């Protein structure tokens, strides 16, 4: 039996980013065009090709957890719990009258507990070969553990799992959460993504792939989406969380509704391990699929928060796909890459950028693409990349793109809530 689909809305958000450890701090940084990049503090990077990243600022786990609890959690789980708590508190989802059997958690990470894995292997190889591993090694490292911790903290017994699709991971988590609520399988789901891989292996590994910017002379301007001289992405870390909830459920309990989730799309490039399809085929398909799922026309979208990583090939293919999907309306859009400020949060990028997109619809402000110095003739000059400064405009609906190694593509659309 086909049941009518439910409307899905957002009732809570939380974020820890290189621009701030709360959503208001994050949004203020975005609107003001602040760069979160600086020289790496978490390890000695002096011998690395890239010596900078977008790390969290003024973050200490002991400000949120007691020392014993903090030691049982990898950094990616620590920041997941903090971001999720911000979203749960705003949504008032810990109300005792809520049926916790119908509240789920879907959490994403591209890599999971890389810090834990690195620490444990260092300890092993620095010893005499005798296997001495922490009993928390595996539970700290596995990337599904964040969703487990969140569900246990609040007693949420609905759908609970993790998604991993590289840099598309948390957008896939959002689409899954949206789908479960829309189909009536849950009243609400806390979704999100977290990543903490500013480590020797994280920076070294991406350096070996030639994926990272090496602009060590000027870290703050190193992330340059759509600039002629872009030379790779800047590693970021952080977490974002969104509470998606069935509309009538949210109304009955008097929750504050921020925006509506209109639809989502997924696709695969089926082309290359790390490079995008040169004609942007996967990017075209995923945006088209999102519009179709939402029952919307290209002209209904006012803002696109692009994947826009600041890589030579990726930015070109995404812009080409936008023009193919949106036609002449592409020139009426505002387009921006908030990675120019936060860096690339890998598996957390989708959740963090979804928050930026939905806040654009709430506030009618489009955050900018910063660090633009030289026009690239590869891009149509009529495209509005919102360079330098935020722009005020009516944002009826915003689309957020994330693409991952392996050819994974995911897009989600938010729109203003219509009562």
KOLNUVO-108481 format. One record per residue: x, y, z of N, C-alpha, C, O, CB in turn. Coordinates in steps of 0.2 Angstrom, whole numbers, plus 5000, padded with zeros to 4 digits. Atoms other than C-alpha are relative to their C-alpha. Glycine has a CB too. Example, Ala and Ser with C-alpha at 12.3 -4.5 7.8 and 13.67 -1.06 7.14 Angstrom:
BEGIN
500449945000506249785039500450065000500950055003499550005006499649944999506849955036499650055003499950115004500250024993
***
This chain:
BEGIN
500449945000500050005000500450065000500950075004499550005006499649945000500750174995499750055005499150085003500150024993500349954996500550295009500250074998500850084995500349995007499849935002500650485006500650025004500750005009499450055002499449984997502350555009499950065005499550105004500550024994500049954995502650665024500450064998500950064994500249985007499649945000503250845024500650005005500549975011499650075001499450014995505050855032500350075001500450114996500549954997499849944998505651005041500650005005500849955007499550055003499449994995507251065051499850045006499550095006500650034996500249974994506951105069500650015005500550045010499549955004499449994996508751105076500649994996500749954991500049955006499350005003510551135070500550015005500550045010500050054994499449994996512251125078500649994996500649964991500049945006499450005004514051155072500650025004500550065008499950044994499349984998515851155076500450014994500549964990500349955006499749995007516851235062500750045002500850065007499650034995499449964999518551315060499850085000500350125002500450004994500249934999517551485061499750015006499550075008499550024994500350004993516751445078499749945002499649894998499550065000500350064997516051315089499350005002499149965006500449995007500750005000514251365088499750024993500150054989499750055006500349985006513051395074500050084999500250104993499349984999500049935001512951585077500750024998500850074994499850045006499349985001514851595077500249984993500550024989500549975005499950025007514951495061499750044995500050064990499749934999500449965005513651595052500350075000500450104994499350015002499749935000514451765057500650004997500850044993500150025008499350005003516151705051499849994992500250024988500449945002500150005007515351655034499850064997500050084992499449954999500349945002514351815032500650054999500650094995499550025004499449955000515951915036500649984996501150024996500250025007499550025005517051815024500749995004501250015002500150054995499450014996518251755038500349934997500049884996499849995007499750065002519551625033500249965007500549995011500750024996499850044995519851485045500649965000500849925004499449955001499350035001521551435039500550035004500550095005500150004992499449974997523151445048500549945001500349884998499850025008499550054999524751345052499749955005499449965010500650035002500350054996524351175059500350005007500950015008500249934997499850004993524451165078500049935003500349925008499550045004500150074997523950975081500749965000500749915003499549974997499450035001525650915075500550044997500450094994499949934997499549965003527350975069500049984993500249934990500749985003500150015008527050995050500650034996500550044990499450034998499449965004528751085046500349964994500549994990500550025005499750035005529250945035499549974995499749944990500449935003500550025004527650925026499950054994500150114995499349995003500149955005527250995009499550055001499550114999499849964993500649954998525651075016500150005008500149955011499349984998499949994993525951155033499450035004499550065009500650035001500549974997524251225036499349974999499349924995499950074997500650045001522451175038499450055003499650105006499949935003500549964997520751245044499849965006499349915006499450014996500150044994520751175062499550045004499350105003500649995004500549974995519451205076500450055004501050045005499749955004499649954995519951355087499750005007499149995008499950074997500250004993519851365106499649945002499149945005499650065001500450064998519251185107500449965004501049945003499849964993499750054996519651075121499549955002498949975005500350035007500550054998518750915124499850005007499249985009500249934998500150004993518850935143499550065002499350065008500750015004500549954999517751085141499349975000498850005002500150064996500650035001516350965137499949935003499449915005499949994992500150074997516750795144500550005006501050045006500249954995499550014995517650735160500649964997500549934991499749975006499450035003519450675157499949924998500149904993500650015004500150085001518950485158499649994994499749954990499749975007500450015006517550505146500350024993500249994988499350045001499749985006518550605134500549954997500649944991500450075001499550045002519850475133499749944996500149904993500449975006500350065003518650345127499750024993499449984990499449975004500349975006518150455112500550034995500950074997499550055001499649965005519050495096499850074999499250085001500049964993500249935001519050675092499450014995499050054996500650044997500549995004517850645078499349985003498850015002500049954994500650024996516550565090499950065005499350075007500149945004500149954995516850705103499750064997499250084999500750035002500349945003516450845091499349984997498850024996500450034994500750025002514950735084499550015006499050045005500049934998500450004994514250725102499850085001499250095003500349975006500149934999514450915104499550034995499050074997500650045000500449975005513650965088499349975000498850014999500349994993500650034999512250845090499650035006499050045005500049925001500349984994511850905107499750074999499250095001500550015006500249945002511751085100499350004997498850034998500550044996500650015004510451025088499449975004498850005003500149964994500550034996509450915100499750065005499150065006500349945004500349954995509351065113499650054996499150074999500650035003500449955004508751185099499349974998498850014999500450034994500650035002507451065093499649985006499049965005500249944996500450034994506951015111499849934999499349915001499450055002500250075001507050835106500149955006500049895005500449984994499950044994507550775123499450015005499449995011500650025004500649994996505750815129499849935002499749884998499450044996500250064998505150665139499449974997499249914997499949995008500750035003503450655130500149984993499749954990499550065000499850035006504350615114500149935000500449905004500650044997499950075001504250435108500649994997500849994991499449974996499350025002506050385107500149944996500649944993500450005006500050055005505650235098500050024993500149984988499549955001500149975007505250345083500550064999500450104994499350024999499549955001506850455084500649964999500849925003500150055006499450045002508350395075500750055000500650115001499949974993499449975001510150445072500449974994500549914994500550005007499650025005511150435056500650054999500550114998499550014993499449954999512950505057500549974994500549914993500349995007499550015006514250515043500750025002500850065006499850034994499349975000516150525042500349964994500249914993500349975007499650035005517250495028500549955002500749904998500350064995499450044998518650415038499949985007500249925008500650044999500150024993518150405056500650015004500950075004499949925000499549984995519450385070500749994998501149955000499949955005499350005002521050415061500550025005501049995005500150054994499549984994521850495076500149945004500749935006499750065004499950054996521550345086500449944997500849915000499349975002499750055004522150225073500850025000501249975001499849994993499349985000523750325071500449995007500949975007500150074998499750004993524050335090500249935002500749915005499650035005499950074998523850145092500549974996500949934999499349964999499550045004524950095078500750035002501250005001499950014993499349974997526350225084500249965006500849945006499950075001499850044994526250135101500349934998500749915002499450005004499750075002526449965093500750004997501149964999499449974995499450005004527850005081500650035004501250015003499950034994499449984996528850095095500149955005500649975009499850075003499950054995528749945106500449944998500849954993499349975003499650065002529549775105499649954996499949894995500349975007500450045004528249705094499449965004499049935001500449954997500550034996527149635109499450044999499450105000500250005007500649965001525349685105499750025006499449995010499549954996500349974994524749805118499650064997499850114996500650035005500449955002523249895112499450015005499349975009499649974993500549974996521949995121499349964999499249944993499850075000500750045001520249895124499550054996499050034994499749985006500549965003519450055117500250024993499950064989500050075004499749995006520550055101499449994994499350044991500549954998500550015005519149975090499450045001499150084996499849934999500649954999517650065098500150074999499650114997499749995007499849925002518550235096500050014993499950064990500650025004499849995007519050205078499449994995499450034990500549954998500550015005517550135069499550064999499350095004499649945002500349935002516550275060499349995002498950055002500150014993500750004998514850205065499950025008499350025010499749944999500049994992515250235084499750065002499350075007500649995003500249944998514750415084499250005000498950025005500250064994500750015000512950375079499749965006499249975009499749974994500150044994512950245093500050045006499650035011500549945000500049964994513550365106499450055001499250065006500750045000500549955000512250495101499349975002499049995007499950034993500650044998510850365102500049985008499549995011499949944996499950024993511450305119499950065005499650055010500649965001500149944996511550485126499350025002499150045007500450054997500749974999509750525123499549945000498949965001499950044994500550055000508950355122499649994994499049974994499650005006500450015006508450365104500149934997500649914996500350064995500050075002507950195098499749994993499649934991499649965005500250005007507450235080500549974995501149954998499750064997499550025005508450195064500750035002500750095004499850024993499449984998510250205068500649974996500749914997500149995008499550035004511750185056500550064998500350124999499749964994499549955003513250275048500050004992499849944989500749995003499950005007513450325030500750024998501050065002499550054997499349985002515150335021500050004992499949954989500549955003499949995007515350405003500550054999500450104995499350014997499549955001516950505005499750075002499450085007500350004993500249934999516550695004499350014999499050065001500450054996500750005001514750655000499649975006499049975006499749974994500350054995514450555016499550045004498950005005500649995005500549984996513450675027499450034996498950044999500350065004500649995004512350735012499649944999499049944999500250034994500450065000511950555010499649985006499149965006500549944998500450014994511550545028499450045001498950025003500550025006500549955000510450695026499449974996498849974998500250074998500550035004509550615012499749945003499049935002500349984993500350064997509350455021499550025006498949995006500549955003500449984995508650545036499350034998498850015000500350055004500649975003507450645025499549954998498949954998500250044994500450055003506850485016499649965006499049955005500449954996500350034994506550395033499450035003498850015004500549985005500649964997505450535040499550014995498950014996500350075002500549995005504550565023499649944999499049954998500450024993500450065001504050385022499749985006499349935006500549954998500350024994503450385040500349955004500049925009499349984998499650054996504750265047500350035006500549995011500549974996499849974994505250395060499750075001499550104995500850015000500349934999504550555068500650054999500450114997499750015007499549965000506250635069500749964999500749915002500050055006499450035000508050595065500650065001500550114998500149964993499449954999509650685071500549974995500849914996500350005007499550025005510850675056500650055001500650105004499850004993499449965000512650745054500649974998500549914995500150035007499450035002514350715050500650045004500650105006500250014992499449974997516050745058500649974998500749914995500049985008499450025003517850735053500650035004500550095005500150014992499449974996519550755062500649964998500849915001499949995008499550035003520950705051500650054999501050034994499849964993499449965001522250845053500549975004500749985010499850085003499550054997523550715057500650004995500550024989499749945002499450015005525250665049499749964994499949974989500549965004500250055006524350525039499550044996499550034990499749945003500549975004522950635034500350054995500150054989499550045005499749955004523950785028500549964995500549984989500450055004499550045004525350665021499749964995499949964989500449965004500350045005524150555012499750044995499850034989499449965003500349965005523250695003500550044997500450054991499550055004499549975004524850774999500349964995500449984989500650025005499750055005525450614991499550004994499849984988500049935003500550005006523850624980500050074996499750074991499349995003500049945003524250804976499450045000499250074995500350004993500749974999522550854982500050075004499550115003499549955003500049944996523050994994500450064997500850054994500349985007499649945001523551174992500749995003500749975009499650065001499450004997525351194995500250085001500850095001500649974996499849935000525251384997500250025008499850065011499450044998499849994993526251395014500250075001500250095007500649955001499849934999526751575011499350045002499450105004500350034994500649964999524851635013499449955001499049954997499950044994500550054999523751495021499350035000498950004997500149975007500749974999522251615024499750014993499150014993500050065004500350005007522051635005500149944996500049944990500350064997499850065004522551465000499449964997499449944991500349955004500650035003520751404997499750054995499450104997499549975005500149955005520351494981499549974994499749964989500650024996500550035005518751414972499950054994499850114996499449985003500149965006518551474954500550054999500450094994499350035001499549955001520151574955500549964995500649904995500450025006499650035005521351544940500649975003500849925001500350064996499450034997522751504952499949955006500349945010500550065003500250044995521851384963500549934999500749914994499349975000499550065000523051234968499849945004500349905006500750035001500250064996522051114978499650025006499650085008500649965003500449994995520951104993500450015007501049995007499449955001499749994994521351155011499649955005499049965006499950075003500450054996520951015024499750045006500050095009500649965003500449974995519651065037499849945005499849885003499450044998500350044995518950985053499450035003499350095003500549985005500549984996517350995062499449954999499449904997499850074997500650045000515550935063499450044999499450105001499949965007500749965001513750985058499549955002499549895000500050034993500550044999512150915064499350044999499250105000500049985008500649985002510350935058499449965003499549905002499950024993500650044998508650875066499550014995499350074994499850035007500650005004507450835053499449965003499549915006500249964993500650024997505650805058499450004996499450054991499950045007500750005004503950765051499750075002499650085008499649945002500349934999503050935049499450005005499550045010499750024993500650004995501450885059500249995007500050015012499549954997499750014993502450815073500350065003500250075009500549944999499749934998503450975074499550055002499650085007500550034995500649954998501851075074499749995006499550035010499550014994500350024994501050975087500350025007500050045012499849935000499749994993502350995100500350085000500750095005500649965000499849934999502651185096500850014998501050065001499950035006499349995001504451165089500150064995499650074991500349934997499849955004505251305080500249974993500749934993500550055003499850035007505351265061500450054996500350114995499449984996499549965003506851335052499950004993500050064990500749985002500050015008506651275034499749934999499649895003500750014997500350065003505851135024500649964996500950004992499450014996499650045005506850995016499649984994499149944995500449935004500550015005506150994999500249934996499749904993500150054995499850065004507150844991500749995000501150035002499750014993499350015000508750764988500249954994499749924991500349965006499850045006509750674973500649975001501150005005500050044994499350035000511150554971500149974993499749964989499949945005499850035006512150494957500749985001501149995006500050054994499350025000513850414952500350034993500050034988500149935001499649985006515150484940500149934995500149944989500650035001499850065004515650304935500650014995500649994990499449964997499549985005517250374928500749995003501149964999499950084999499350004998518850394939500049995008499550025011500350064998500050014993519350354957500050075004499650085009500749975002499949934997519750544961499850064996499650114999500750015003500149945005519450654946499350004998498949954998500449994994500750005002517750714942499949994992500449994989499750075001500250015007516850674925500250074997499950124999499349984999499849945003517650804913499450044998499550114997500549994995500649965002515950854907499550015005498950045004499749974994500549994995515150854924499449965000498949985002499850085001500650045001513950714920499749985007499149995007500249944996500350024993513750654938499750065003499250055007500649975004500349944997513550834944499450024997498950045001500550055000500649985004512250864931499449965002498949985004500150004992500650054998511250704935499850015008499250015009500349935000500250004993511350734954499550065001499150065005500650005005500449944999510650914953499349994997498850015000500350064997500650025003509350854941499549965004498949975004500149974993500450054996508850714952499750035006499150025008500449945002500349964994508650834967499450044998498950045002500650045003500649965003507550944957499449964999498849985001500250044994500650055002506450804951499749975007499149975007500249944996500250034994506350734969499650055004499150035007500649975004500449944996505750904976499450024996499050064998500550065001500649985005504550924961500150084999499650124998499349995004499849935001505451094958500350014993500549964990500450035005499749985006505951184942500750045001500850065007499650044996499449974999507751254940499950085002500350105006500450004993500149934998506951434941499850015007499850065010499550024996500249994993506351394959500650015005500650035010499749945002499349994996508251394965500350075000500350094994500549944998499749935000509051554970500750005002501150045000499650055005499350004998510651494978500349935000499949885001500150035008499750075000511851344976500650015004501150055002500249984993499450014996513151304989500449954997500249894998499949995008499750055004514351214978500549965003500749985009500350044994499550044997515551084981500750045000501050045005500149934996499549955001516851204975500649995004500850035009499750065002499450014995518451134983500650044999501150035003500249924999499449965002519751244974500549954997501149974997500350035006499550045004520451104963499950024993499350044991499849925001500049975007520851144945499449964996499150004992500649984997500550045004519651004937499350015003498850025000500249934999500750014997518250994950499650064999499050064998500149995007500449935000517751184950499750004993499250034992500450065002500250005007517651174931499449964998498949984995500649994995500650055002516551024929499450025004498950015001500249935002500649984996515351084943499750064997499150064996500250015007500349945004515151254934499749984994499150014992500550054999500350025006514851174918499349965001498849974997500549954996500650044998513551054926499450055002498850045000500149955005500549954997512651204934499750034993499150044993500350055004500349965006512451294917499649954996499149974993500650024996500450055004511851134909499349995003498849985000500449934999500650014997510551104922499550065000498950064999500149985008500449944998509951284925499950054994499550094994500350045005500149965006510151354907500150085002500650105005499449994997499949934999509951544907499950025007500150075009499550044995500149984993509351544925500650005004500750025009499449955003499350004996511151504930500250075001500650085006500549964996499749935000511551684927499650045006499850105007500050044994500449974995510151734940500249975007500050005012499249994999499850044994510851614953500650045004501050075001500249934999499349984997512051664967500349935002500049885004499850035007499650064999513351524968500650025005500950075004500349984993499449994996514651514982500349945003499949895004499850055006499650054996515951404990500250025007500750065007500649974995499949984993515951415009500749965002501049985007499549985004499350044998517551295008500550064999501150045002500149954995499549955000518451455004500250035007500750065008499850064995499949984993518251495022500149945005500549955010499450045003500050064996518051325031500549954998500749915003499349975001499750055002519151225021499649944998498949954998500649985005500450055001518551055016500049955005500549925007500349964993500150044994517850955030499849924998499649895002499450025004500150075002517750795020499349975001498850004999500649955003500750034999516350685027499650045004498950035004500149945004500449954997515750825037499750064996499350104998500350035007500149945004515650945023499350014998499050074998500450004993500749995002513850905018499650035005499250075004499849934998500449984994513150935035500150075001499650115002500149965006499849934998514051095038499850054994499550104996500850015001500349965005513651165021499350004999499050054996500449984993500750005000511851115022499850055005499350085003499749935002500249944996511751225037500150074997499650114998500449995007499949945003512451365028499550014994499250074994500750004996500549995005511251335014499350025003498950065000499949944996500749994997509651325025500050075003499550105004499849955005500049934996510251485035500050054994499750114996500650005004500149955005510351575018499350014999499150074997500449984994500750005001508551535016499650045006499150075005499649934998500349974994508151595034500150075000499750115001500249965006499749934999509151755033500050044994500150104994500650005003499949975007509051795014500650044999500750094997499450065000499349985001510951815014500449944997500349895000500350035007499550055003512151725003500750015002501050065001499950004992499349994998513851695010500450004994500349974989500249945005499649995006515251734999500549954998500649905002500450075001499450045002516651644990500650055001500750104997500049974993499449954999518251734997500649974996500649924993500150015007499350015002520051734991500049994992500349954989500249935002500050005007519651774973500550064998500450124999499350014997499549955002521151864964500050014993500150074990500649995003499950005007521151814946499549974997499449914998500749984998500550045004519751774934500349954996500849954993499650054996499850065004519851604926499550004994498950004994499949945004500450005006519251614908499649944998499249944994500550014994500450065000518651434910499250015002498849975000500349955004500749984998517051514918499750054997500050104995500150015008500349945003515751614910499950065005499750055011499249974999499949944995515951794917499350025002499250065007500350054996500649984997514051804919499749965006499249985009499549994994500150044994514051674933500150045006500750075006500349935000499949964994513851754950500349965005499949925009499350045002499750054995515051664961500050045007500350015012500749984998500149964994514651794975500750015003500950005009499649965005499349994998516551844976500050055005499750105005500450024994499849954995517251934991499550025006499750015011500150074996500549974994515651995001499349964999499149944994499950075000500650035000514051915006499550054996499650114996499749995007500549975004512451964996499349995003499149935004500049984992500750014998510752005002499549994994499650034989499850065004500550015006509351934991499549955003499649925008500349974994500550054998507751834993500249934998500449924992499350024997499850075002508251654994499449955002499349935008500649985005500650044999506651554992500249925001499949895005499650004993499850074999507651384990500750004998501050044994499649964995499350015001509451334991500249934999499949885002500450035006499850075001510351184984500749995002501150045001499949984992499350024997511951104992500249944996499949894997499950005007499650065003513150994982500649985004500950025007500250034993499350034998514450874988500149944996499749904994499949985008499850065004515450754978500649975003501050005007500250034993499550034997516650624984500449964996500249934990499749965005499550055003518150514979499649944999499249925003500649995004500450065002517450364970499450024995499149974993499749975006500549975004516250474960499350005003498850005000499949954994500650004997514950484973499750085000500150125002500049985008500349945001513750634971499450005004499049965004499950034993500649994996512350704983499850075000500350115001500149965007500249935000511350854982499350005004498949965004499950034993500649994996509950924994499850074999500150114998500149985008500349935001508751064993499650025006499249985008499550004993500449974994508051175007499650064997499850094992500550025005500449955002506651295005499750045006499650005011499449984995500449974995505751425015499449965002499049934998499850074998500650034998504451355026499350044998499350104999500049995008500749975001502651385020499549965005499449905004499849994992500450034995501451355034499349984996498849965000499850065006
***
